[in-house]
């Protein structure tokens, strides 16, 4: 609701009069000429602009009862042009002009009563003067009078009367009354609820640039309320209002980008529009932005930043944000309890169960601190003892977090050391073989095993013939061949074969059969073949792993 400047009366100047003639008439006391001369000086029309000179001539005409000059002089005092700013003096001259029936002055005097500017605030007096101006067709007074009737301020609440005055102003093209009339049809206040009629008036205001109407029309398009559902049209109106800084539109446009409604999905754009609205205090946008940071959608994942935005919404009483803060407050159970209980007070689902769970997990001292935090959040003053309990709980939590941090540091060091050892061991181990390497290794293995078997056979033959030292030399060569191959099992097999053969020969000797190299050779071959069998079995198991 803004004060309206007086209509300039320059058109009343007879085109045949020149400035000097006008000034001469003014100096002779002609009130109309004085008023017109004041407007000339005020606007710089045909003369250098001079607000002090304008105020001088307005005063001369006003003191003779010229209503247009009285209204103009009131504006001089209201704006401090040509005179010192003085709201009381402005109200005095608006009243003089209003008493003579000036609709503009009646409106401005009503506005001063409504706001308590220059006069004691008096809504009844405001309604009286708005009514006088409204009856003369002043659109701003009609809209303001409708608002007083809608809210029951200075008059008896009457929605039908409110709609009547909103409609008269809206039909003159006023943006604000068009939006107000749209609201009445949307809510069914003073008229039958009619979404189509509501959308019609919102559109009229939206097309004139009203951000509020653009946001509401976008919502109607999104929901298909009173108009055909059209997400792209909704996004268009949200964008127009959002670019004017409307937080509701910015939040809705962010939701369009998040859900891909009417625009291509873009989580970065969604987070950016949520931020613009959140920074203006829009609780829904603060919750949405907190969710973006919590899930890393459109912004880097950051629990601390998420908690910051949830807290701002929670402090506005949003139960969902309070519940989320309960989750993010852990392991600080007293803080978590406080937020869960605040959400539970509003009936938020699962909040009471979470609060009860926290109460069961806390120590008696922590529970006392939690209850104190909850009472403080509800506006109850805390005693010194309760503050001490809160401080003790916070200290206990800090100490626990420090111990946990030390443990995590030790654990991290241990994990790093194990990873380093595995890395070193991994460098020593050969990597996986290629098919070509596998085939080559198999051929080499067969050749070496064949040589070992042939060597063992030769050892056995030499022992049967009695060439023990030559057999021993060949056996040592076969053992070295097995060890050079890199298989400990072959080497152990050969060793077991030698020992087993000697033990067998000793047994036969003590049984009276005598020491026979042929027997030793046979058992060496048997034991070595058993060792080779173990080698083959070991390889098969290793391949399966």
Kinemage of the C-alpha trace (Angstrom):
@kinemage 1
@onewidth
@group {chain A} dominant
@subgroup {mainchain}
@vectorlist {calphas} color= white
{ca unk a 1} P 0.000 0.000 0.000
{ca unk a 2} L 1.759 3.117 -1.247
{ca unk a 3} L 0.912 6.821 -1.023
{ca unk a 4} L -0.138 8.347 -4.343
{ca unk a 5} L 1.340 11.690 -5.549
{ca unk a 6} L -1.113 14.426 -6.467
{ca unk a 7} L -2.114 14.784 -10.151
{ca unk a 8} L -0.259 17.694 -11.639
{ca unk a 9} L -2.467 20.510 -12.850
{ca unk a 10} L -0.241 21.750 -15.639
{ca unk a 11} L -3.045 21.035 -18.108
{ca unk a 12} L -5.047 23.816 -16.497
{ca unk a 13} L -2.594 26.393 -17.686
{ca unk a 14} L -4.094 28.314 -20.552
{ca unk a 15} L -1.833 27.696 -23.504
{ca unk a 16} L -2.024 31.428 -24.259
{ca unk a 17} L -0.410 32.441 -20.980
{ca unk a 18} L 3.300 32.722 -20.809
{ca unk a 19} L 5.368 32.195 -17.699
{ca unk a 20} L 5.666 35.900 -16.889
{ca unk a 21} L 1.952 36.371 -17.105
{ca unk a 22} L 1.406 33.378 -14.843
{ca unk a 23} L 3.856 34.747 -12.305
{ca unk a 24} L 2.212 38.165 -12.408
{ca unk a 25} L -1.192 36.600 -11.665
{ca unk a 26} L 0.361 34.596 -8.827
{ca unk a 27} L 1.942 37.677 -7.311
{ca unk a 28} L -1.470 39.381 -7.409
{ca unk a 29} L -2.842 36.600 -5.187
{ca unk a 30} L -4.491 34.292 -7.737
{ca unk a 31} L -4.566 30.930 -5.840
{ca unk a 32} L -4.844 28.785 -8.982
{ca unk a 33} L -1.957 30.660 -10.625
{ca unk a 34} L 0.093 30.214 -7.450
{ca unk a 35} L -0.587 26.449 -7.455
{ca unk a 36} L 0.307 26.145 -11.153
{ca unk a 37} L 3.478 28.192 -10.662
{ca unk a 38} L 4.431 25.872 -7.778
{ca unk a 39} L 4.013 22.838 -10.085
{ca unk a 40} L 6.144 24.567 -12.752
{ca unk a 41} L 8.995 25.088 -10.259
{ca unk a 42} L 8.552 21.553 -8.851
{ca unk a 43} L 8.822 19.915 -12.279
{ca unk a 44} L 11.210 22.374 -13.931
{ca unk a 45} L 8.569 23.076 -16.563
{ca unk a 46} L 9.505 26.253 -18.439
{ca unk a 47} L 11.783 27.308 -15.574
{ca unk a 48} L 14.776 25.914 -13.676
{ca unk a 49} L 13.648 23.300 -11.132
{ca unk a 50} L 13.537 24.811 -7.630
{ca unk a 51} L 11.807 22.853 -4.860
{ca unk a 52} L 12.086 25.677 -2.316
{ca unk a 53} L 10.391 28.110 -4.698
{ca unk a 54} L 7.773 25.457 -5.477
{ca unk a 55} L 7.007 24.961 -1.770
{ca unk a 56} L 6.723 28.744 -1.316
{ca unk a 57} L 4.041 29.069 -3.997
{ca unk a 58} L 2.247 25.878 -2.885
{ca unk a 59} L 1.974 27.370 0.610
{ca unk a 60} L 0.549 30.643 -0.686
{ca unk a 61} L -2.130 28.775 -2.659
{ca unk a 62} L -2.781 26.256 0.141
{ca unk a 63} L -3.381 28.989 2.673
{ca unk a 64} L -6.091 30.296 0.347
{ca unk a 65} L -7.761 26.862 0.401
{ca unk a 66} L -6.562 25.517 -2.956
{ca unk a 67} L -6.853 21.706 -2.412
{ca unk a 68} L -4.345 20.701 -5.102
{ca unk a 69} L -1.749 23.005 -3.516
{ca unk a 70} L -2.542 21.640 -0.053
{ca unk a 71} L -1.940 18.104 -1.293
{ca unk a 72} L 1.258 19.161 -3.088
{ca unk a 73} L 2.557 20.959 0.017
{ca unk a 74} L 1.832 17.813 2.075
{ca unk a 75} L 4.069 15.827 -0.306
{ca unk a 76} L 6.793 18.448 0.078
{ca unk a 77} L 6.753 17.853 3.860
{ca unk a 78} L 6.449 14.085 3.427
{ca unk a 79} L 9.500 13.865 1.110
{ca unk a 80} L 11.477 16.825 2.493
{ca unk a 81} L 11.545 18.692 -0.824
{ca unk a 82} L 11.983 22.471 -0.432
{ca unk a 83} L 11.168 22.181 3.277
{ca unk a 84} L 12.349 20.103 6.215
{ca unk a 85} L 10.802 16.623 6.289
{ca unk a 86} L 7.872 16.679 8.715
{ca unk a 87} L 5.251 13.895 8.727
{ca unk a 88} L 2.998 15.731 11.186
{ca unk a 89} L 2.884 18.805 8.944
{ca unk a 90} L 2.281 16.531 5.946
{ca unk a 91} L -0.715 14.903 7.665
{ca unk a 92} L -2.107 18.346 8.534
{ca unk a 93} L -2.138 19.497 4.884
{ca unk a 94} L -3.433 16.103 3.611
{ca unk a 95} L -6.362 16.464 6.029
{ca unk a 96} L -7.165 19.987 4.765
{ca unk a 97} L -7.255 18.707 1.179
{ca unk a 98} L -9.133 15.533 2.179
{ca unk a 99} L -11.816 17.588 3.907
{ca unk a 100} L -12.383 19.283 0.560
{ca unk a 101} L -12.957 15.895 -1.102
{ca unk a 102} L -9.534 15.238 -2.672
{ca unk a 103} L -9.480 11.431 -3.228
{ca unk a 104} L -5.691 11.427 -3.439
{ca unk a 105} L -5.358 13.214 -0.098
{ca unk a 106} L -8.015 11.006 1.485
{ca unk a 107} L -6.036 7.929 0.425
{ca unk a 108} L -2.744 9.301 1.730
{ca unk a 109} L -4.266 10.411 5.028
{ca unk a 110} L -5.793 6.925 5.429
{ca unk a 111} L -2.400 5.365 4.740
{ca unk a 112} L -0.812 7.551 7.434
{ca unk a 113} L -3.453 6.445 9.946
{ca unk a 114} L -2.947 2.816 8.999
{ca unk a 115} L 0.832 2.996 9.461
{ca unk a 116} L 0.863 5.499 12.339
{ca unk a 117} L 3.068 7.883 10.363
{ca unk a 118} L 2.607 11.520 11.351
{ca unk a 119} L -0.576 10.648 13.288
{ca unk a 120} L -1.427 8.098 16.001
{ca unk a 121} L -2.147 4.697 14.421
{ca unk a 122} L -5.896 4.296 14.087
{ca unk a 123} L -7.311 1.557 11.834
{ca unk a 124} L -10.884 2.773 12.150
{ca unk a 125} L -9.872 6.235 10.999
{ca unk a 126} L -7.864 4.656 8.195
{ca unk a 127} L -10.900 2.625 7.077
{ca unk a 128} L -13.055 5.787 7.109
{ca unk a 129} L -10.759 7.731 4.793
{ca unk a 130} L -10.058 4.710 2.554
{ca unk a 131} L -13.813 4.323 2.141
{ca unk a 132} L -14.215 7.974 1.113
{ca unk a 133} L -11.473 7.659 -1.510
{ca unk a 134} L -12.710 4.236 -2.672
{ca unk a 135} L -16.195 5.577 -3.293
{ca unk a 136} L -14.592 8.133 -5.622
{ca unk a 137} L -12.913 5.305 -7.572
{ca unk a 138} L -9.408 5.407 -6.119
{ca unk a 139} L -8.098 1.883 -6.952
{ca unk a 140} L -5.431 1.815 -4.250
{ca unk a 141} L -7.958 2.779 -1.588
{ca unk a 142} L -10.353 0.138 -2.893
{ca unk a 143} L -7.658 -2.531 -2.568
{ca unk a 144} L -6.573 -1.375 0.902
{ca unk a 145} L -10.156 -1.195 2.101
{ca unk a 146} L -10.718 -4.744 0.824
{ca unk a 147} L -7.685 -5.867 2.825
{ca unk a 148} L -9.068 -4.304 6.028
{ca unk a 149} L -12.415 -6.056 5.502
{ca unk a 150} L -10.697 -9.389 4.791
{ca unk a 151} L -8.637 -9.197 8.000
{ca unk a 152} L -11.240 -7.459 10.156
{ca unk a 153} L -8.907 -4.557 10.971
{ca unk a 154} L -10.665 -1.278 11.782
{ca unk a 155} L -13.921 -2.763 10.483
{ca unk a 156} L -15.991 -5.880 11.103
{ca unk a 157} L -14.486 -8.795 9.167
{ca unk a 158} L -16.529 -9.271 6.012
{ca unk a 159} L -15.131 -11.359 3.159
{ca unk a 160} L -17.989 -10.544 0.812
{ca unk a 161} L -17.296 -6.829 1.257
{ca unk a 162} L -13.588 -7.501 0.788
{ca unk a 163} L -14.242 -9.269 -2.541
{ca unk a 164} L -16.430 -6.355 -3.660
{ca unk a 165} L -13.642 -3.831 -3.197
{ca unk a 166} L -10.929 -6.133 -4.550
{ca unk a 167} L -13.009 -6.637 -7.697
{ca unk a 168} L -13.536 -2.894 -8.246
{ca unk a 169} L -9.779 -2.292 -7.973
{ca unk a 170} L -8.869 -5.371 -10.046
{ca unk a 171} L -11.133 -4.271 -12.883
{ca unk a 172} L -9.107 -1.055 -13.050
{ca unk a 173} L -6.022 -3.185 -13.733
{ca unk a 174} L -4.404 -3.114 -10.307
{ca unk a 175} L -1.855 -5.907 -9.908
{ca unk a 176} L -2.213 -6.350 -6.149
{ca unk a 177} L -6.038 -6.437 -6.134
{ca unk a 178} L -5.986 -8.944 -9.008
{ca unk a 179} L -3.779 -11.256 -6.910
{ca unk a 180} L -5.972 -10.678 -3.866
{ca unk a 181} L -9.102 -11.525 -5.822
{ca unk a 182} L -7.378 -14.666 -7.125
{ca unk a 183} L -6.664 -15.640 -3.518
{ca unk a 184} L -10.305 -15.210 -2.571
{ca unk a 185} L -11.442 -17.517 -5.375
{ca unk a 186} L -8.730 -20.045 -4.496
{ca unk a 187} L -9.726 -20.168 -0.812
{ca unk a 188} L -13.454 -19.605 -1.265
{ca unk a 189} L -13.404 -16.450 0.871
{ca unk a 190} L -16.413 -14.236 0.133
{ca unk a 191} L -17.135 -16.199 -3.056
{ca unk a 192} L -17.696 -19.801 -4.094
{ca unk a 193} L -14.331 -21.555 -4.443
{ca unk a 194} L -13.419 -21.533 -8.124
{ca unk a 195} L -9.895 -22.500 -9.227
{ca unk a 196} L -10.500 -21.509 -12.848
{ca unk a 197} L -11.572 -18.002 -11.822
{ca unk a 198} L -8.655 -17.844 -9.415
{ca unk a 199} L -6.231 -18.805 -12.191
{ca unk a 200} L -7.755 -16.136 -14.461
{ca unk a 201} L -7.014 -13.341 -12.003
{ca unk a 202} L -3.570 -14.730 -11.141
{ca unk a 203} L -2.739 -14.740 -14.844
{ca unk a 204} L -3.802 -11.081 -15.217
{ca unk a 205} L -1.468 -10.083 -12.388
{ca unk a 206} L 1.299 -12.442 -13.535
{ca unk a 207} L 1.306 -10.952 -17.018
{ca unk a 208} L 1.870 -7.546 -15.432
{ca unk a 209} L 4.947 -8.893 -13.630
{ca unk a 210} L 3.657 -9.788 -10.154
{ca unk a 211} L 6.131 -12.341 -8.764
{ca unk a 212} L 3.609 -13.615 -6.202
{ca unk a 213} L 0.981 -14.173 -8.905
{ca unk a 214} L 3.554 -15.835 -11.189
{ca unk a 215} L 4.453 -18.271 -8.415
{ca unk a 216} L 0.807 -19.104 -7.710
{ca unk a 217} L -0.009 -19.497 -11.392
{ca unk a 218} L 3.024 -21.788 -11.770
{ca unk a 219} L 1.709 -23.902 -8.889
{ca unk a 220} L -1.706 -24.142 -10.571
{ca unk a 221} L -0.049 -25.258 -13.832
{ca unk a 222} L 2.032 -27.836 -11.994
{ca unk a 223} L -0.973 -29.320 -10.196
{ca unk a 224} L -3.486 -28.861 -13.009
{ca unk a 225} L -5.652 -26.706 -10.735
{ca unk a 226} L -8.046 -24.450 -12.647
{ca unk a 227} L -5.914 -24.913 -15.787
{ca unk a 228} L -4.590 -27.830 -17.821
{ca unk a 229} L -1.652 -29.504 -16.101
{ca unk a 230} L 1.486 -28.368 -17.880
{ca unk a 231} L 4.904 -28.782 -16.217
{ca unk a 232} L 6.804 -26.728 -18.799
{ca unk a 233} L 4.350 -23.840 -18.334
{ca unk a 234} L 4.729 -24.166 -14.578
{ca unk a 235} L 8.528 -24.009 -14.842
{ca unk a 236} L 8.222 -20.922 -17.085
{ca unk a 237} L 6.219 -18.982 -14.479
{ca unk a 238} L 8.404 -20.211 -11.615
{ca unk a 239} L 11.472 -18.956 -13.475
{ca unk a 240} L 9.942 -15.498 -14.090
{ca unk a 241} L 9.184 -15.104 -10.393
{ca unk a 242} L 12.460 -16.712 -9.264
{ca unk a 243} L 14.474 -14.236 -11.322
{ca unk a 244} L 12.673 -11.457 -9.433
{ca unk a 245} L 13.913 -13.011 -6.185
{ca unk a 246} L 10.705 -14.692 -4.999
{ca unk a 247} L 11.859 -17.442 -2.573
{ca unk a 248} L 8.782 -19.613 -3.082
{ca unk a 249} L 9.351 -19.598 -6.838
{ca unk a 250} L 13.059 -20.313 -6.388
{ca unk a 251} L 12.223 -23.347 -4.242
{ca unk a 252} L 9.640 -24.586 -6.756
{ca unk a 253} L 12.030 -24.105 -9.679
{ca unk a 254} L 14.669 -26.062 -7.760
{ca unk a 255} L 12.137 -28.870 -7.285
{ca unk a 256} L 11.433 -28.840 -11.055
{ca unk a 257} L 15.151 -29.343 -11.769
{ca unk a 258} L 15.446 -32.033 -9.078
{ca unk a 259} L 12.462 -34.008 -10.420
{ca unk a 260} L 12.907 -33.199 -14.112
{ca unk a 261} L 9.433 -31.641 -14.360
{ca unk a 262} L 9.129 -29.205 -17.249
{ca unk a 263} L 12.937 -28.973 -17.544
{ca unk a 264} L 15.812 -31.401 -18.027
{ca unk a 265} L 16.891 -32.957 -14.697
{ca unk a 266} L 19.848 -31.028 -13.289
{ca unk a 267} L 20.834 -31.575 -9.658
{ca unk a 268} L 23.394 -28.758 -9.739
{ca unk a 269} L 20.748 -26.244 -10.870
{ca unk a 270} L 18.326 -27.675 -8.305
{ca unk a 271} L 20.805 -27.137 -5.473
{ca unk a 272} L 21.585 -23.604 -6.705
{ca unk a 273} L 17.911 -22.533 -6.694
{ca unk a 274} L 17.344 -24.234 -3.335
{ca unk a 275} L 20.269 -22.204 -1.982
{ca unk a 276} L 18.860 -18.894 -3.273
{ca unk a 277} L 15.545 -19.577 -1.528
{ca unk a 278} L 17.187 -20.993 1.604
{ca unk a 279} L 19.319 -17.894 2.060
{ca unk a 280} L 16.083 -15.865 2.141
{ca unk a 281} L 14.775 -18.046 4.976
{ca unk a 282} L 12.506 -20.417 3.014
{ca unk a 283} L 12.248 -23.427 5.353
{ca unk a 284} L 11.292 -25.922 2.645
{ca unk a 285} L 14.318 -24.906 0.592
{ca unk a 286} L 16.562 -25.176 3.648
{ca unk a 287} L 15.402 -28.767 4.172
{ca unk a 288} L 15.883 -29.556 0.476
{ca unk a 289} L 19.378 -28.053 0.468
{ca unk a 290} L 20.237 -30.006 3.610
{ca unk a 291} L 19.178 -33.169 1.772
{ca unk a 292} L 21.391 -32.240 -1.193
{ca unk a 293} L 24.430 -31.967 1.093
{ca unk a 294} L 23.505 -35.149 2.972
{ca unk a 295} L 23.271 -37.236 -0.232
{ca unk a 296} L 25.869 -35.342 -2.287
{ca unk a 297} L 23.322 -34.400 -4.973
{ca unk a 298} L 24.394 -31.340 -6.957
{ca unk a 299} L 26.902 -30.391 -4.245
{ca unk a 300} L 29.772 -32.254 -2.529
{ca unk a 301} L 28.560 -34.546 0.263
{ca unk a 302} L 28.995 -32.691 3.563
{ca unk a 303} L 27.204 -33.691 6.781
{ca unk a 304} L 28.213 -30.484 8.577
{ca unk a 305} L 26.716 -28.309 5.844
{ca unk a 306} L 23.603 -30.497 5.797
{ca unk a 307} L 23.215 -30.042 9.565
{ca unk a 308} L 23.593 -26.257 9.183
{ca unk a 309} L 20.657 -25.984 6.779
{ca unk a 310} L 18.503 -28.497 8.669
{ca unk a 311} L 19.131 -26.428 11.813
{ca unk a 312} L 17.884 -23.239 10.151
{ca unk a 313} L 14.655 -24.971 9.139
{ca unk a 314} L 14.356 -26.669 12.540
{ca unk a 315} L 14.590 -23.298 14.273
{ca unk a 316} L 11.543 -22.268 12.226
{ca unk a 317} L 9.681 -25.216 13.753
{ca unk a 318} L 9.853 -27.670 10.828
{ca unk a 319} L 9.435 -31.134 12.338
{ca unk a 320} L 11.128 -32.946 9.443
{ca unk a 321} L 14.261 -30.855 9.883
{ca unk a 322} L 14.208 -31.456 13.653
{ca unk a 323} L 14.040 -35.206 13.069
{ca unk a 324} L 16.968 -35.110 10.625
{ca unk a 325} L 18.999 -33.068 13.113
{ca unk a 326} L 18.365 -35.818 15.648
{ca unk a 327} L 20.009 -38.296 13.284
{ca unk a 328} L 22.915 -35.983 12.482
{ca unk a 329} L 23.530 -35.064 16.150
{ca unk a 330} L 24.685 -38.564 17.046
{ca unk a 331} L 26.784 -39.581 18.914
{ca unk a 332} L 25.705 -36.565 21.012
{ca unk a 333} L 22.680 -38.319 22.514
{ca unk a 334} L 21.402 -35.361 24.618
{ca unk a 335} L 21.271 -33.176 21.488
{ca unk a 336} L 19.712 -36.003 19.473
{ca unk a 337} L 17.064 -36.500 22.182
{ca unk a 338} L 16.222 -32.788 22.157
{ca unk a 339} L 15.584 -32.690 18.400
{ca unk a 340} L 13.685 -35.991 18.353
{ca unk a 341} L 11.440 -34.828 21.181
{ca unk a 342} L 10.747 -31.482 19.479
{ca unk a 343} L 9.751 -33.343 16.313
{ca unk a 344} L 7.630 -35.750 18.372
{ca unk a 345} L 5.751 -32.814 19.920
{ca unk a 346} L 4.478 -32.059 16.405
{ca unk a 347} L 3.487 -35.673 15.803
{ca unk a 348} L 6.323 -36.472 13.398
{ca unk a 349} L 6.364 -40.181 12.559
{ca unk a 350} L 8.905 -42.304 14.493
{ca unk a 351} L 10.240 -39.267 16.372
{ca unk a 352} L 8.808 -40.363 19.738
{ca unk a 353} L 10.223 -43.873 19.300
{ca unk a 354} L 13.662 -42.398 18.590
{ca unk a 355} L 13.445 -40.090 21.605
{ca unk a 356} L 12.515 -43.047 23.819
{ca unk a 357} L 15.414 -45.045 22.372
{ca unk a 358} L 17.846 -42.229 23.166
{ca unk a 359} L 16.494 -41.968 26.722
{ca unk a 360} L 17.104 -45.699 27.269
{ca unk a 361} L 20.700 -45.503 25.992
{ca unk a 362} L 21.776 -42.472 28.042
{ca unk a 363} L 23.269 -42.461 31.506
{ca unk a 364} L 21.240 -40.663 34.222
{ca unk a 365} L 23.459 -37.568 33.988
{ca unk a 366} L 23.169 -37.488 30.185
{ca unk a 367} L 19.387 -37.827 30.412
{ca unk a 368} L 19.192 -34.883 32.811
{ca unk a 369} L 21.249 -32.799 30.371
{ca unk a 370} L 19.005 -33.905 27.501
{ca unk a 371} L 15.850 -32.861 29.356
{ca unk a 372} L 17.421 -29.492 30.155
{ca unk a 373} L 18.296 -28.932 26.490
{ca unk a 374} L 14.729 -29.814 25.508
{ca unk a 375} L 13.209 -27.413 28.037
{ca unk a 376} L 15.569 -24.665 26.885
{ca unk a 377} L 14.468 -25.237 23.287
{ca unk a 378} L 10.855 -24.871 24.425
{ca unk a 379} L 11.697 -21.485 25.961
{ca unk a 380} L 12.015 -22.474 29.624
{ca unk a 381} L 14.832 -20.744 31.576
{ca unk a 382} L 17.574 -23.079 32.858
{ca unk a 383} L 19.004 -23.168 36.355
{ca unk a 384} L 22.740 -23.028 37.035
{ca unk a 385} L 22.641 -26.730 37.939
{ca unk a 386} L 21.023 -27.646 34.630
{ca unk a 387} L 23.628 -25.660 32.725
{ca unk a 388} L 26.342 -27.491 34.663
{ca unk a 389} L 24.773 -30.836 33.688
{ca unk a 390} L 24.782 -29.809 30.029
{ca unk a 391} L 28.428 -28.712 30.258
{ca unk a 392} L 29.395 -32.007 31.944
{ca unk a 393} L 27.626 -34.029 29.250
{ca unk a 394} L 29.376 -32.045 26.531
{ca unk a 395} L 32.745 -32.597 28.228
{ca unk a 396} L 32.070 -36.318 28.522
{ca unk a 397} L 31.178 -36.495 24.835
{ca unk a 398} L 34.310 -34.571 23.868
{ca unk a 399} L 36.521 -36.931 25.864
{ca unk a 400} L 34.833 -39.953 24.286
{ca unk a 401} L 35.322 -38.482 20.824
{ca unk a 402} L 39.020 -37.839 21.560
{ca unk a 403} L 39.480 -41.457 22.680
{ca unk a 404} L 37.671 -42.664 19.597
{ca unk a 405} L 39.852 -40.439 17.422
{ca unk a 406} L 43.010 -41.919 19.004
{ca unk a 407} L 41.695 -45.443 18.434
{ca unk a 408} L 40.811 -44.666 14.823
{ca unk a 409} L 44.285 -43.172 14.302
{ca unk a 410} L 45.949 -46.344 15.666
{ca unk a 411} L 43.646 -48.470 13.544
{ca unk a 412} L 44.463 -46.394 10.478
{ca unk a 413} L 48.195 -46.786 11.124
{ca unk a 414} L 47.812 -50.549 11.518
{ca unk a 415} L 45.739 -50.808 8.348
{ca unk a 416} L 48.284 -48.710 6.443
{ca unk a 417} L 51.158 -50.918 7.681
{ca unk a 418} L 49.312 -54.103 6.687
{ca unk a 419} L 48.588 -52.658 3.261
{ca unk a 420} L 52.280 -51.703 2.889
{ca unk a 421} L 53.413 -55.225 3.849
{ca unk a 422} L 50.944 -56.765 1.401
{ca unk a 423} L 52.200 -54.416 -1.275
{ca unk a 424} L 55.812 -55.482 -0.623
{ca unk a 425} L 54.860 -59.160 -0.596
{ca unk a 426} L 52.856 -58.649 -3.753
{ca unk a 427} L 55.970 -57.299 -5.489
{ca unk a 428} L 57.834 -60.518 -4.571
{ca unk a 429} L 55.101 -62.807 -5.840
{ca unk a 430} L 54.901 -63.483 -9.563
{ca unk a 431} L 51.821 -62.269 -11.250
{ca unk a 432} L 49.312 -64.498 -13.024
{ca unk a 433} L 50.729 -66.484 -15.974
{ca unk a 434} L 49.675 -65.944 -19.540
{ca unk a 435} L 48.455 -68.990 -21.555
{ca unk a 436} L 51.823 -69.089 -23.415
{ca unk a 437} L 53.754 -69.071 -20.135
{ca unk a 438} L 51.542 -71.860 -18.769
{ca unk a 439} L 52.144 -74.081 -21.830
{ca unk a 440} L 55.931 -73.449 -21.769
{ca unk a 441} L 56.085 -74.207 -18.050
{ca unk a 442} L 54.165 -77.442 -18.550
{ca unk a 443} L 56.587 -78.617 -21.264
{ca unk a 444} L 59.640 -77.719 -19.170
{ca unk a 445} L 58.103 -79.497 -16.178
{ca unk a 446} L 57.484 -82.672 -18.187
{ca unk a 447} L 61.065 -82.626 -19.518
{ca unk a 448} L 62.527 -82.106 -16.026
{ca unk a 449} L 60.313 -84.805 -14.472
{ca unk a 450} L 61.337 -87.173 -17.291
{ca unk a 451} L 65.016 -86.468 -16.596
{ca unk a 452} L 64.461 -87.018 -12.866
{ca unk a 453} L 62.642 -90.330 -13.500
{ca unk a 454} L 65.347 -91.477 -15.931
{ca unk a 455} L 68.069 -90.482 -13.448
{ca unk a 456} L 66.342 -92.439 -10.691
{ca unk a 457} L 66.087 -95.449 -12.949
{ca unk a 458} L 69.839 -95.210 -13.695
{ca unk a 459} L 70.588 -94.920 -9.961
{ca unk a 460} L 68.584 -98.085 -9.305
{ca unk a 461} L 70.413 -99.953 -12.112
{ca unk a 462} L 73.846 -98.905 -10.843
{ca unk a 463} L 72.990 -99.959 -7.300
{ca unk a 464} L 71.892 -103.394 -8.532
{ca unk a 465} L 75.241 -103.764 -10.335
{ca unk a 466} L 77.110 -102.626 -7.237
{ca unk a 467} L 78.353 -99.237 -8.515
{ca unk a 468} L 77.284 -97.475 -5.305
{ca unk a 469} L 79.485 -94.360 -5.577
{ca unk a 470} L 78.464 -93.641 -9.163
{ca unk a 471} L 74.822 -94.175 -8.216
{ca unk a 472} L 75.267 -91.780 -5.305
{ca unk a 473} L 76.727 -89.110 -7.631
{ca unk a 474} L 73.885 -89.441 -10.136
{ca unk a 475} L 71.336 -89.346 -7.287
{ca unk a 476} L 72.905 -86.085 -6.027
{ca unk a 477} L 72.675 -84.627 -9.554
{ca unk a 478} L 69.001 -85.565 -9.781
{ca unk a 479} L 68.395 -83.962 -6.360
{ca unk a 480} L 70.086 -80.752 -7.489
{ca unk a 481} L 67.993 -80.738 -10.671
{ca unk a 482} L 64.839 -80.957 -8.588
{ca unk a 483} L 65.976 -78.146 -6.280
{ca unk a 484} L 67.017 -75.945 -9.254
{ca unk a 485} L 63.510 -76.367 -10.661
{ca unk a 486} L 62.290 -74.564 -7.566
{ca unk a 487} L 60.048 -77.282 -6.218
{ca unk a 488} L 60.708 -78.050 -2.583
{ca unk a 489} L 58.393 -81.047 -2.837
{ca unk a 490} L 60.642 -82.736 -5.454
{ca unk a 491} L 63.723 -82.068 -3.316
{ca unk a 492} L 62.002 -83.402 -0.212
{ca unk a 493} L 60.724 -86.395 -2.194
{ca unk a 494} L 64.243 -87.286 -3.290
{ca unk a 495} L 65.555 -86.880 0.237
{ca unk a 496} L 62.752 -89.043 1.656
{ca unk a 497} L 63.485 -91.616 -1.054
{ca unk a 498} L 67.163 -91.790 -0.095
{ca unk a 499} L 66.486 -92.018 3.622
{ca unk a 500} L 63.646 -94.499 3.110
{ca unk a 501} L 65.824 -96.709 0.953
{ca unk a 502} L 68.687 -96.737 3.493
{ca unk a 503} L 66.321 -97.468 6.403
{ca unk a 504} L 64.801 -100.351 4.458
{ca unk a 505} L 68.252 -101.767 3.686
{ca unk a 506} L 69.206 -101.528 7.386
{ca unk a 507} L 66.005 -103.402 8.356
{ca unk a 508} L 66.804 -106.181 5.881
{ca unk a 509} L 70.399 -106.358 7.202
{ca unk a 510} L 69.334 -106.892 10.815
{ca unk a 511} L 66.814 -109.503 9.726
{ca unk a 512} L 69.755 -111.507 8.446
{ca unk a 513} L 69.292 -110.827 4.793
{ca unk a 514} L 72.558 -108.869 4.501
{ca unk a 515} L 73.169 -105.403 3.099
{ca unk a 516} L 71.993 -105.465 -0.519
{ca unk a 517} L 72.379 -102.413 -2.788
{ca unk a 518} L 69.693 -103.710 -5.102
{ca unk a 519} L 67.103 -103.583 -2.314
{ca unk a 520} L 68.218 -100.072 -1.411
{ca unk a 521} L 67.836 -98.948 -5.025
{ca unk a 522} L 64.364 -100.415 -5.396
{ca unk a 523} L 63.040 -98.671 -2.277
{ca unk a 524} L 64.706 -95.400 -3.244
{ca unk a 525} L 62.774 -95.494 -6.520
{ca unk a 526} L 59.520 -96.308 -4.651
{ca unk a 527} L 59.933 -93.476 -2.158
{ca unk a 528} L 60.970 -90.955 -4.803
{ca unk a 529} L 57.945 -91.851 -6.963
{ca unk a 530} L 55.733 -91.250 -3.917
{ca unk a 531} L 57.373 -87.813 -3.534
{ca unk a 532} L 56.691 -87.017 -7.196
{ca unk a 533} L 53.049 -88.082 -6.736
{ca unk a 534} L 52.732 -85.626 -3.840
{ca unk a 535} L 54.240 -82.961 -6.136
{ca unk a 536} L 51.556 -83.578 -8.800
{ca unk a 537} L 48.751 -83.542 -6.212
{ca unk a 538} L 50.047 -80.253 -4.731
{ca unk a 539} L 50.095 -78.624 -8.164
{ca unk a 540} L 46.508 -79.681 -8.931
{ca unk a 541} L 45.251 -78.224 -5.651
{ca unk a 542} L 47.161 -74.971 -6.245
{ca unk a 543} L 45.596 -74.573 -9.705
{ca unk a 544} L 42.095 -74.981 -8.244
{ca unk a 545} L 42.755 -72.216 -5.696
